[in-house]
Amino acid sequence: MADPRNTYLVIGPPRSASTALSRVIWNNPAIRYYSHEPYESTYFKGLDAAAAEAAIDSPVDLQPVVGAKVGEGVLVKEISFQIGPHLPQLLSKTAHPVVFLLRDPRLTISSRRRVRQLQEQPLDFPLAETGWNALIEQIDQCQQHDVPHIVMDSYDFRSNPPQVFDQMFTAWGLYFDESQLRWQPQPELQLSNYRVGGVDHFFTRVLNSKGLEMPVEVPIPVEDFPETNGLRDHVRWATEQYERLRNAPQFVHAASEEVTYG
């Protein structure tokens, strides 16, 4: 079982660049292991929490992937909507501030629709799977129960990585340097605990990358989302929540400001 003093947790909606964030964290010499979305199978396959526990306790050893390590740290990265009722269990795994990751919901939701198109699946999906309802509930729970946490935006860590990552790693008691922003492509690495075989369009870009990339994407207007099943209204609500969270005291700004860890 992973030691909470040595375990670090990242939670975000799908398509929020959480895997790109994870790749930066992989390069930290103190982080030896990576548990990728352990609750994925509990959500999509209906497995119980024991399956997630087993996934956390059987992480990927990063040393063969990125090189020698000096620590035994474990990074657990999870998608907000996959956690379901298991947030208390997941929070118990770490003694460090939880990192909640944001990205403009107009980008995350349109990106999820594009991936489904590549997978030849219907563009529509349950609104719960945008991850925004779950993310707001999880952050609210942490605030209500005084769970230390910080909130970051992928736009900021991609456009000004030294400022943002220095604050994030400091919150974890770890060191950051800019060599952690570059890596070797790992296109053959299998990450999903749910999808097996073939091309995994969710991770193709980041696993083929050589380092952190500047954000160049432009959000489409809310009005361009279809009204079907309430999607447009949901995007509008999520965008309002996104702006609210960017003004929370726990938000890590690209320019150095005092951050409240919970």
Secondary structure in CASP SS format (residue, H / E / C, confidence):
PFRMAT SS
TARGET T0000
AUTHOR 0000-0000-0000
METHOD secondary structure of the structure
MODEL  1
M C 1.00
A C 1.00
D C 1.00
P H 1.00
R H 1.00
N H 1.00
T E 1.00
Y E 1.00
L E 1.00
V E 1.00
I E 1.00
G E 1.00
P C 1.00
P C 1.00
R C 1.00
S C 1.00
A C 1.00
S H 1.00
T H 1.00
A H 1.00
L H 1.00
S H 1.00
R H 1.00
V H 1.00
I H 1.00
W H 1.00
N C 1.00
N C 1.00
P C 1.00
A C 1.00
I E 1.00
R E 1.00
Y E 1.00
Y E 1.00
S E 1.00
H E 1.00
E C 1.00
P C 1.00
Y C 1.00
E H 1.00
S H 1.00
T H 1.00
Y H 1.00
F H 1.00
K C 1.00
G C 1.00
L C 1.00
D C 1.00
A H 1.00
A H 1.00
A H 1.00
A H 1.00
E H 1.00
A H 1.00
A H 1.00
I H 1.00
D C 1.00
S C 1.00
P C 1.00
V E 1.00
D E 1.00
L C 1.00
Q H 1.00
P H 1.00
V H 1.00
V H 1.00
G C 1.00
A C 1.00
K C 1.00
V C 1.00
G C 1.00
E C 1.00
G E 1.00
V E 1.00
L E 1.00
V E 1.00
K E 1.00
E E 1.00
I E 1.00
S H 1.00
F H 1.00
Q H 1.00
I H 1.00
G H 1.00
P H 1.00
H H 1.00
L H 1.00
P H 1.00
Q H 1.00
L H 1.00
L H 1.00
S C 1.00
K C 1.00
T C 1.00
A C 1.00
H C 1.00
P C 1.00
V E 1.00
V E 1.00
F E 1.00
L E 1.00
L E 1.00
R C 1.00
D C 1.00
P H 1.00
R H 1.00
L H 1.00
T H 1.00
I H 1.00
S H 1.00
S H 1.00
R H 1.00
R H 1.00
R H 1.00
V H 1.00
R H 1.00
Q H 1.00
L H 1.00
Q C 1.00
E C 1.00
Q C 1.00
P C 1.00
L C 1.00
D C 1.00
F C 1.00
P C 1.00
L H 1.00
A H 1.00
E H 1.00
T H 1.00
G C 1.00
W H 1.00
N H 1.00
A H 1.00
L H 1.00
I H 1.00
E H 1.00
Q H 1.00
I H 1.00
D H 1.00
Q H 1.00
C H 1.00
Q H 1.00
Q H 1.00
H C 1.00
D C 1.00
V C 1.00
P C 1.00
H E 1.00
I E 1.00
V E 1.00
M E 1.00
D E 1.00
S H 1.00
Y H 1.00
D H 1.00
F H 1.00
R H 1.00
S H 1.00
N C 1.00
P H 1.00
P H 1.00
Q H 1.00
V H 1.00
F H 1.00
D H 1.00
Q H 1.00
M H 1.00
F H 1.00
T H 1.00
A H 1.00
W C 1.00
G C 1.00
L C 1.00
Y C 1.00
F C 1.00
D C 1.00
E H 1.00
S H 1.00
Q H 1.00
L H 1.00
R E 1.00
W C 1.00
Q C 1.00
P C 1.00
Q C 1.00
P C 1.00
E C 1.00
L C 1.00
Q C 1.00
L C 1.00
S C 1.00
N C 1.00
Y C 1.00
R C 1.00
V C 1.00
G C 1.00
G C 1.00
V C 1.00
D C 1.00
H C 1.00
F C 1.00
F C 1.00
T H 1.00
R H 1.00
V H 1.00
L H 1.00
N C 1.00
S C 1.00
K C 1.00
G E 1.00
L C 1.00
E C 1.00
M C 1.00
P C 1.00
V C 1.00
E C 1.00
V C 1.00
P C 1.00
I C 1.00
P C 1.00
V H 1.00
E H 1.00
D H 1.00
F C 1.00
P C 1.00
E C 1.00
T H 1.00
N H 1.00
G H 1.00
L H 1.00
R H 1.00
D H 1.00
H H 1.00
V H 1.00
R H 1.00
W H 1.00
A H 1.00
T H 1.00
E H 1.00
Q H 1.00
Y H 1.00
E H 1.00
R H 1.00
L H 1.00
R H 1.00
N C 1.00
A C 1.00
P C 1.00
Q C 1.00
F E 1.00
V C 1.00
H C 1.00
A C 1.00
A C 1.00
S C 1.00
E C 1.00
E C 1.00
V C 1.00
T C 1.00
Y C 1.00
G C 1.00
END
